[in-house]
Amino acid sequence: MPSSEETLEYVTTCDLPTPWATFQLHAFVDQASGKEHLAMTLGAIDDGQPVLARIHSECLTGDALFSQRCDCGAQLEAALQKIAAEGRGAVFYLRQEGRGIGLINKLRAYRLQDAGADTVEANRRLGFADDQRSYASFRPMFAYFGIKKVRLMTNNPRKIAALEAFGIEVVERMALLVNRNPFNDHYLNTKASKLGHLMTAPDTENF
């Protein structure tokens, strides 16, 4: 079966006014799975210079429903604000809800977390891996925009490794440490201790 790297196709582009800037919203479709992925861009990003970027996996509860159980929505907003302030950058929005287990299973995992499991334990009890996301989709997206170097906004070293495996140079990592609160404190600590997320990193790191 072809991978999403082979079957992802560009579809269309439109303007997307936001509170911080008017971005260009680009749609891509994985013809094999039917999944629709998005990219939000601002300014000229095909000039060969490092692009301020975030790879963001869909989180309906955090991005759209204002959930305080995670930091996803706050990370997305912070990334868009940083790009708007610089006038140039890109957010790649990948449709892989709940670290790849889907929305309904994420809610089942939430129910287990309500009963005392942490985010990793909940996934395992449902029969899933700790993190089932794939980042293959962004390779053709990066190629479409001609991006070869990034200043990546992330706390997740797996995203850095995925980019580098695809030949994208990460010249700088910018931490996104936002919205720690009583509802997600244990979740964030678990991401650090069990998934290796860099939750106490300095603001920037150069590679």
Salt bridges, closest charged atoms under 4 A:
GLU5 OE2 - ARG139 NH1 3.11
ASP47 OD1 - ARG88 NH2 2.69
GLU58 OE2 - ARG95 NE 3.05
ASP63 OD1 - HIS56 NE2 3.13
ASP71 OD1 - LYS191 NZ 3.27
GLU86 OE1 - ARG151 NH1 2.92
GLU97 OE2 - LYS106 NZ 2.39
ASP114 OD1 - ARG69 NH2 3.08
ASP118 OD2 - LYS194 NZ 2.70
GLU121 OE2 - LYS194 NZ 3.51
ASP130 OD1 - ARG124 NE 2.71
ASP131 OD2 - ARG133 NH2 2.78
ASP131 OD2 - ARG158 NH1 3.68
GLU172 OE1 - ARG151 NE 3.25
ASP185 OD1 - ARG180 NH1 2.56
GLU205 OE2 - ARG173 NH2 3.37
